[in-house]
Amino acid sequence: MTDLESLIEGFGDRARTRVVGEVTHKDKSYPLYSMSIGSADPQAPSVGFFAGAHGLEKIGSEVVLAYMHTLLELLRWDRQSQERLKESRLVFMPLLNPVGIVNRTRSNGNGVDLMRNSPLDGENHSSAVFRGHRLSSKLPWYRGPEGVEMEVEVKALMEVVEKELLTSKISLAVDVHSGFGAKDRFWFPYAHSRRPFPYLAEAFALKGLLDQTYPHHFYAFEPMSRQYTIHGDPWDHIFEENRKRAGHGFFMPFTLEMGSWMWLKKNPLQVFLKEGMFDPRLPHRRSRILRRHLNLFDFLHRAVISPEGWFTQSEEMRALNTRKALGQWYEK
């Protein structure tokens, strides 16, 4: 929180900062900050960066804060960065679950997993607990009681997306996590269903553009459902609700899932640390993680400013890319 507030102060009037909610823990209140930089035109192409939904995965917040720091320094001297932000907007919410970070828990202060808290049910009827459940807040992956409002943090997330991203003609979002597997994965929806994603042609074209631009990148670019499906995913809920609106803009959310198993393999003793399973503990490894995703974030910013390489497709090209994507990701 200190790092975030220092960055907010550093951006000064270059940024528009709001407190979109507040959570309390042990008589102490924590603000939920949202910060945007660049164009104030509601329709400007936009990218949102979110992190900290799970308190045990604080490296995600640190990755977004590191990107914010780099942008702050660039805006002080780099004319190209200044020009790019005249026609686009970047949005940041790097600390979605401050109480979870304080408590060193996956859930928020109410024991709710924020990434299982939306009303959208998964279509796979598996009873696996990790998919999200309503049994007890003492168990991980708890969705919250049925029929009640979503948690303050999730409602704040949705307000930021609604105000800053869904007004755009084209927008992307990245939610940064750590934990699954030994490889960094860049997931697009769906998380709740194994059905093909409606914007499959655009996702496939964007992957192709990333492959061509950074041929040595290390991301597994794929639908989340290729690994597992869950209940209550807020990003799927936002995406589906947006598609119901007449005249809605193009919005595609991603999850960057940094694979922490490699950190455990290289430093197995950290498995015994409550905060150590999902964060790199050694200083040199942490520094590497904080710098390794800057190219991806910059690529996404460039992609919304110059959508001709992936978004603007003929009907024939969309059909071709859809067929290729179905073969690559959904052939089973």
N, C-alpha and C positions, 0 to 999 in steps of 0.2 A: 504493500500500500504506500509506503514511503517512496519507493522508486516511481510508482505511478504518479503520485502527487507532485513529485519533483519534475517529471516529464511534462505534466500539465502546466506547471509554472513556467517551464522552459519554452513551451510552444507559445504561451501568452496569447496575444490576439490573433496569431496565425490559426488557432484552433477554436472550435466551438465545443465547450464542455458542459455536460448536464449531469445532475444526479437523478437517475431514473428510478431509484428505489433505495431502501435502507433496511438492513437486517441487524438484529440485536443478538448479542451473546454475552452472558454473564454481566449484564447491565452496561455493556459497551456497544455502541452503535457503529456500523460500518456502512459507508455509502457505496452504492453501486454506480460507478462512473461510466459514462459514455463520452467519447471524444471523437470529433470528426474534423478533418482538414480538407482543404480544397474547395471546389465549387459548391455554392449554396443553392444552385439550381436543382430543384427536386428531381428533374429528369436526367441529370448528369450521370454518365456511367460510373458505377460505384463498386467498391470491394470492401467487405467487412471482415475484420479479424477478431475472433472471440477465443477466450481460453479461461481456464480456471473453474470449469464446471465441476470437476472432481478434485477435492482438496488434496488427495494423495498425489496428484499429478501436477504439482506446481511448476514443473519444468515447462509446461505449456504456456503458463502465464509469463515465465521468464523469456521464452522465445519471442512472444509478441512484444513484450517490453523492449527486448533487444532491437527488434525491427523499428519500433517507435523511436528509439534513441538514434538509430542510423538515419531515419527520415529527418529528425530534428536537425542533425548536423548537416545533411545535404541541403536542407532548405536555407541554411545560413550562407551557402556559397555557390550551390550548383544551379545555374540558370535553367538547365533542362528539367530538373525536378520541379522548379517553380512554375515552369510553363505547363508541364503535364498536369499539375494540380489546378490550373485555371479551368480545365475542361473535364475534370473528373473529381471524385470524392473518395477518400479513404476513411473508414469508420473503425473505431477500436473499442472493445469492451474486454479487457484482458483479465479481469478479476471478477468472474461471475459468482463465485462461491467463497467469499472471504472467510466465513465461519468454518467451512470445511478445511480451509488451509490452516486456520488457527487450531482447530481440533485434530488436524491430521487424519481426516476421515474422507471417504469417498463421497458421503452424503452431505447435505446441508445441516443446519442446526436442528431441524425437525426429523432428521433421519431419512430424508427423501433423496433418492438419486435423481438429480435434475435432468439427466438424460433419459429418464424413464417416466417423466411426470406429465406428459401431454395426454389428452384423452384418446389418442389414436392407438387402437389395438393392433398388434401384429397379426398377420394372416396365417402364419404357421402356428398350429395348435399345440406345439411341443410345450411341455410343462417345465422345461429347464428354468431353474430359479434365476439364472443370470439374465434371462430375457426380460425380466421385470415381473414383479409380483405384488400382491396386496396382503401378504401374510402378517408381517410385523416390521416395524421400523428398526428393530434390533438386528435384522438381517440385511446384508447388502442388496442393492438393486431394488429397493422398495419403491413402489410407484406413488405411494400416498393413498389415502382413502378414496374409494370410488365416489364420484358425484360431487366432490368438493372442488373449490377453485384451485388452479395451479399455484405453485409456490411463488413467492414474491420475486425470486431471482428469475424464474422462467417467464413470468409476466413482464419483467423489465427487459429481458432479452427480446421478447416479441415486440415490445414497444419500440425498441431501437431499430429492429429490422423493418418494422412497419414504417417508421418515420424516415429512416435514412437510406434504405435499400429498395423497398418495394415500390417507391415512387419513381425509380429510375427506369429508363427504357431497357437497360441491360445491367444486371448486377450479379455479383458472385459473393459468397461468404465462405470463410474457412474457420472451422472450430478445431482448436489444437488440443490433442490428448496424447497420452503415452500409455503403453502397457501391453498391447496385443502383439505377440510374435517377435521375431528377431529382425524384421524388415520394416522400413517406413512405408506406410500405406496411405495412398491418397484416395479416399473413398467418396463416391457420389451416391445419391439415393438410388434405390430405396433401402432404408433400414428395417421397415416393417413388413416388406413383401418381397417375394422372389420374382414378381412380375417385372418385365423390362421397363426401365425408366422412360418416361415420355420424351425426354430430351436426349435420347440415345445418340442421335446423329451429331448433335453439338458436343456431347461428352467425348465421343470417339474422335471428332475432328480436333478438339482441344488437346486430347492426349497425343494425337499425331503431331500437332504443332509443338508441344512440349518435347516430344521425342526428337523432332528435327532440330529444335533450337538448342536443347541440352542433351545430346545423344548419350552422354555418360551419366545421366541422372540415375538415382537409386530408388525411385518410388515405384511401388506396385499400384498402378492407376487402375481402379476397378470399382464396380458397385459393391457397397457394403454387404449386400445380401449374398454375395459370393462366399463370404466367411460365416455369417450368422445373421439372424433376424431378431428384432427385439420389439417389445411393447413400449408405447409412450414416447417415441422419439420426437422431440420438439421440432427438429428441422424438417422431418417429413410432414408434420402437422402444419407448419408454416407454408411449406411448398404446396400442399394439397389445398389449403384454404385460399392461397393466392390464385391458384389456377381456376377457381370457381368465379373469380371476379371478371366482369366484362372489361375488356380493354387492358388486362393486366400486362405488365412488363415481363421480360425474361429474367427469371431468378433461378440460380442454381447453387445450392449449398454443398460444401465439401467438408469432410472430416480428415484432418491430418493426424493419423494415428502413428506416433513414433514408437518403433518397436523397442521395448525395454529389455527383452530377453537377452539381447546381446550384452547389455550392461551387466546383467546378472552373470552371464557366462564369464565375463572378464573379471568380475569382482563378486564371487558367489556369497561372500560374507554379508553383503548388504541385504540379503534376503531376511536376515534376522532383525533388521531395523524397520520399525513401523513405517517410517517415511522413506525407506530406501528402495523399495521394490520397483517404484515407477519413476525414479529420478536418477540420473547419473551422479554418483557420489564423488568421484575423483575430479579434482579441479581441471585437469587438462581435457577430460572427457566432457565435462560440462561446457567448457569454452567451445569445444568443437560443435556441440549440439546447438549452442546459441548462435553460431554463424552459418551453419550448414543449410538452413532453410531460407536465407535471404534471397537467393536467386529465384526460388519458387514464388515467393511473395511478390517480387518485382515482376516476374513473368505474368502473374495474374493481373496486376495493375496494367501492364502493357496490353494484355489481351482484351480488356474491356474498352480501352481507348482505341484499339485497332482491331475491331471484330471481323474484318474482312477475311482474315486467315482461318476462321473456324465457325463463326456465327452466321455470316451471310453466305448461304448455300442455295444453289438451285434445287428444285424438287428432285431432279435426277440424282444430284450428289447426295442429298439427304437420304434418299432411298438406298443408294449404294452404301453409304456409311452406316445406315441402320442395319443392313444385311451383314456387313462386316462385323459390327459390334455384337449382333446376336450370335454370330459364329464364334467370336472370341470369348464372350462373357456368359452366354446363356445356353450353350449348346447342350448341356445336360438336361 
